[in-house]
Amino acid sequence: MNSTDLYNWAPALRVMGMGLLLALGPLCWIALRHRQSHSAARLRALTVLTLFLTFDLILFGAFTRLTDSGLGCPDWPGCYGSVTPLGAQTAIEEAQTAMPNGPVTHAKAWIEMIHRYLATAVGVLILTLTAFSWSRSVTGARPWWITLALLWVCLQGAFGALTVTLKLLPAIVTMHLLGGLGLLCLLTVQAVQLSPVAPHIMPLRLRQAVWCVTALVWLQIALGAWVSTNYAVLACQGFPQCNGQWWPAWDGSGFEWWRELGHAANGEVLAFSALVSIHMVHRTLAMVVVMAVVALVWRLKAASVLPLQTRWLIGLIVLQVCTGLSNVILGWPLLAAVLHTGGAAGLVGVLAWSLTGSRALADNSVSLHAESQRADPRPFA
């Protein structure tokens, strides 16, 4: 394909139609299950379902990236100008014959297109949420907030297109992943705001600690995305040492932001030492994040606040440690790699839930335990 074929809008409406068909299932399920409910319950249920499907989309996006299917269809929004790979079988066959292990195969084309259908379906659900929020007066609903999520998902679509047309440029792929997590946060906040559960009360300094851990987690996720998009996971063999060294020689060329995949900013092939440095920075900060989350969990338990979120944090940090070690020791198995992304998304969601579902109390003379007991720990009851 030449560069003029990167954007082929002929199948755009049909691709959107596929997303609409996928979204109709969840929409009909919500309509039937909550047909006797009031508007707030229906809006809350649809928000939680959209949040769940967004999490699934992030996992499938990781699966798409980790199976090297990001260029399974090298144009956008369709596949060689068709709405499905079925209409592009000849073109896919030619590409696969020319490069049997290349970016375009029948399996990779289907993975890439299913990801696009799912993303479109989530967009339809968020559009529905936006229309519902503006048309009904619902306690706790903030129409402008879900409108922000709608604008955000449109921006995500643009980054998805650039991921393909710029040939998996690491900066774009990293921002696309972070954007997906940002969308997850926006929907989490919306879901918690719609919940009738009273907010937990916590000391101001403890809430500030939650903010600090959230910032650390986001930084670590950005570094993890940079490791993944530069294929630097296997640059270090062994643990805790890396290739037999405690701290390999530093090469900062891997952290030059705007460059092609596998190349330095000057156009030269990226040195292996740069991949090692990328990996080591992520590995080092991981230890800091684990200690920070453990300390936060200890403080939350001591203050008897956010008990359910605390249990989630414990489970997710254990998952992240296990899957992170598995990626290095077992040679980056697909299941562990996908779960590692899922654990990161889970941490982001739980921390957003913790911040939205709590408020600070500067006067610690009030019994925090008594206040927290008035709040149902369930997230979206």
Buried (B, 14 or more C-beta within 10 A) or exposed (E): EEEEEBEBEEBBEBBBBBBBEBBEEBBEEBEEEBEEEEBBBBBBBBBBBBBEBBBBBBBBBBBBBBBBBBBBBBBBBBBBBBBBBEBBBEBBEEBBEEEEEEBBBBEBBBBBBBBBBBBBBBBBBBBBBBEBBEEBEBEEBBBEBBBBBBEBBEBBBEBBBBBBBBBBBBBBBBBBBBBBBBBBBBBBBBBBBBBEBEBBBBBEEBBEBBEEBBEBBBEBBBBBBBBBBBBBBEBBEEEEEBEEEEEBEEBEBBBBEEBBBEBBEEEEEBEEBBBBBBBBBBBEBBEEBBEBBEEBBEBBBEBBBBBBBBBBBBEBBEBBBBBBBBBBEEEBBEEBBBBBBBBBBBBBBBBBBBBBBBBEBEEEEEEBEEBBEEBEBEBBE
